[in-house]
Amino acid sequence: MASANSLTAGRQLCLLADDVVRVLLRRIPQNSPAILHGYHRFSIKGRVYPAILPVENKKVTGRVLLGITLPELEILDKFEDFEYEKRVVDVSLKDTPDVLQAYTYVWAKSDDTNLYGEWDFEVWRESKMKDFVNMTMGFVEEESKPRVVTYESYYKPE
């Protein structure tokens, strides 16, 4: 497995919404559809964003962001905050037989009882993306606040 240093200016399996990536990085990097085998994307009670965790015989469909710079990786690390752990994973590109190593963010609490079902990007895009993009703008504007604090101030518990 490649060391983390060899990936710092390279590949990231993460954020599916171009609008969120654009707010965070001020650009949309080249990307490629990809599959992360052996993981599942869960919904999280009380959150609009997903969690991924290792689950046998499951897969997560996403994309690999290419050409991520070290400062951009630091922005993504800060955005994913303490709820996630950055890991190096093998991803299969959908359009080629290539397998790449990339960073992804895995939910830090593997025994979290708030995880359930399967998170659906299309449902999120239709019903939650606009507000999430606005929350992300708030995160970028208030650099000193952690993303979770920004999220919790934006999305009041019901």
Phi, psi and omega per residue, in radians:
M1 nan 2.398 -3.130
A2 -1.186 2.623 3.089
S3 -1.262 2.767 -3.140
A4 -1.038 -0.603 -3.122
N5 -1.062 -0.558 -3.115
S6 -1.302 -0.221 -3.128
L7 -1.812 -0.136 -2.990
T8 -1.062 -0.464 3.133
A9 -1.926 0.550 -2.977
G10 -2.270 -1.674 -2.828
R11 -2.063 2.524 -3.098
Q12 -2.494 2.123 3.026
L13 -1.668 1.906 -3.079
C14 -2.895 -2.573 -3.040
L15 -0.369 2.122 -3.097
L16 -1.506 -0.430 -3.019
A17 -1.610 2.063 3.096
D18 -0.962 -0.666 -3.101
D19 -1.069 -0.671 3.114
V20 -1.241 -0.777 3.116
V21 -1.043 -0.759 -3.123
R22 -1.074 -0.717 3.117
V23 -1.133 -0.768 -3.089
L24 -1.230 -0.843 -2.994
L25 -1.777 -0.141 -3.094
R26 1.099 0.399 3.051
R27 -2.910 2.915 3.010
I28 -2.008 1.889 -3.125
P29 -1.138 2.764 2.987
Q30 -0.971 2.502 -3.122
N31 -2.578 2.906 -3.116
S32 -2.494 2.377 3.067
P33 -1.031 2.454 -3.069
A34 -2.582 2.845 3.108
I35 -2.192 2.320 3.062
L36 -1.871 1.838 -3.105
H37 -1.399 2.557 3.085
G38 1.442 0.309 3.111
Y39 -2.335 2.803 3.094
H40 -2.329 2.517 3.103
R41 -1.773 1.950 -3.101
F42 -1.695 2.672 2.843
S43 -1.386 2.739 3.134
I44 -2.184 2.140 3.108
K45 -0.994 2.226 3.110
G46 1.473 0.058 3.123
R47 -2.264 2.700 3.101
V48 -1.741 -0.143 -3.137
Y49 -1.814 2.848 -3.047
P50 -1.655 3.030 2.989
A51 -2.242 2.460 2.982
I52 -2.001 2.510 3.111
L53 -2.501 2.695 3.056
P54 -1.107 2.259 3.061
V55 -2.533 2.165 -3.123
E56 -1.016 2.470 3.071
N57 1.083 0.425 3.056
K58 -2.071 2.968 3.061
K59 -2.642 2.658 3.096
V60 -2.008 2.182 3.056
T61 -1.632 2.284 -3.127
G62 -2.736 -2.448 3.098
R63 -2.656 2.705 3.073
V64 -1.816 2.178 3.016
L65 -1.495 2.253 -3.048
L66 -1.863 2.624 3.068
G67 1.243 0.547 3.108
I68 -1.293 2.258 3.135
T69 -1.469 2.882 3.108
L70 -1.039 -0.796 3.085
P71 -1.071 -0.622 3.095
E72 -1.187 -0.680 3.096
L73 -1.088 -0.679 3.099
E74 -1.130 -0.660 3.061
I75 -1.093 -0.805 3.132
L76 -1.114 -0.700 3.090
D77 -1.038 -0.800 -3.134
K78 -1.142 -0.694 -3.130
F79 -1.136 -0.741 -3.124
E80 -1.247 -0.398 2.924
D81 1.089 -2.839 -3.044
F82 -1.359 -0.199 -3.120
E83 -1.243 -0.306 -3.073
Y84 -2.172 2.675 3.000
E85 -1.979 2.299 3.109
K86 -1.383 2.271 3.126
R87 -2.327 2.668 3.001
V88 -1.553 2.237 -3.111
V89 -2.321 2.807 3.003
D90 -1.634 2.247 3.106
V91 -2.141 2.510 3.088
S92 -1.714 2.217 3.062
L93 -1.284 2.440 -3.086
K94 -1.294 -0.546 -3.024
D95 -1.624 -0.106 -3.125
T96 -2.489 2.946 3.073
P97 -1.415 0.078 -3.052
D98 -1.202 2.499 2.982
V99 -2.047 2.246 -3.129
L100 -2.074 2.732 2.939
Q101 -1.666 2.413 -3.107
A102 -2.599 2.816 2.982
Y103 -1.450 2.559 2.930
T104 -2.494 2.900 -3.131
Y105 -1.944 2.058 -3.084
V106 -1.836 2.404 -3.138
W107 -0.955 2.260 -3.030
A108 -1.251 -0.502 -3.093
K109 -1.763 1.557 -3.073
S110 -1.144 -0.361 3.132
D111 -1.787 0.350 -3.083
D112 -1.101 2.110 3.139
T113 -1.345 -0.108 3.101
N114 -1.511 -0.034 3.119
L115 -1.501 2.406 3.133
Y116 -2.731 2.764 2.973
G117 0.881 -2.566 3.135
E118 -2.284 2.221 3.126
W119 -1.283 2.391 -3.067
D120 -1.995 1.956 -3.116
F121 -1.045 -0.745 -3.091
E122 -1.113 -0.711 3.080
V123 -1.107 -0.782 3.113
W124 -1.061 -0.792 -3.114
R125 -1.018 -0.740 -3.115
E126 -1.246 -0.663 -2.955
S127 -1.946 -0.342 -3.003
K128 -2.211 -0.298 -2.979
M129 -1.079 -0.767 -3.082
K130 -1.008 -0.828 3.114
D131 -1.144 -0.666 -3.133
F132 -1.161 -0.668 3.074
V133 -1.096 -0.739 3.099
N134 -1.087 -0.727 3.088
M135 -1.090 -0.717 3.138
T136 -1.109 -0.672 3.066
M137 -1.062 -0.722 3.088
G138 -1.082 -0.695 3.094
F139 -1.070 -0.786 -3.116
V140 -1.142 -0.704 -3.111
E141 -1.206 -0.580 -3.121
E142 -1.866 1.211 -3.025
E143 -0.911 -0.495 -3.053
S144 -1.372 -0.296 -3.112
K145 -1.543 2.364 3.009
P146 -1.113 2.673 -3.124
R147 -1.054 -0.678 -3.122
V148 -1.091 -0.695 3.099
V149 -1.117 -0.779 3.097
T150 -1.054 -0.797 -3.140
Y151 -1.031 -0.865 -3.074
E152 -1.187 -0.475 3.086
S153 -1.388 -0.450 -3.131
Y154 -1.474 -0.759 -3.139
Y155 -1.805 1.688 3.128
K156 -1.229 2.398 3.088
P157 -1.024 2.449 -3.115
E158 -1.434 nan nan
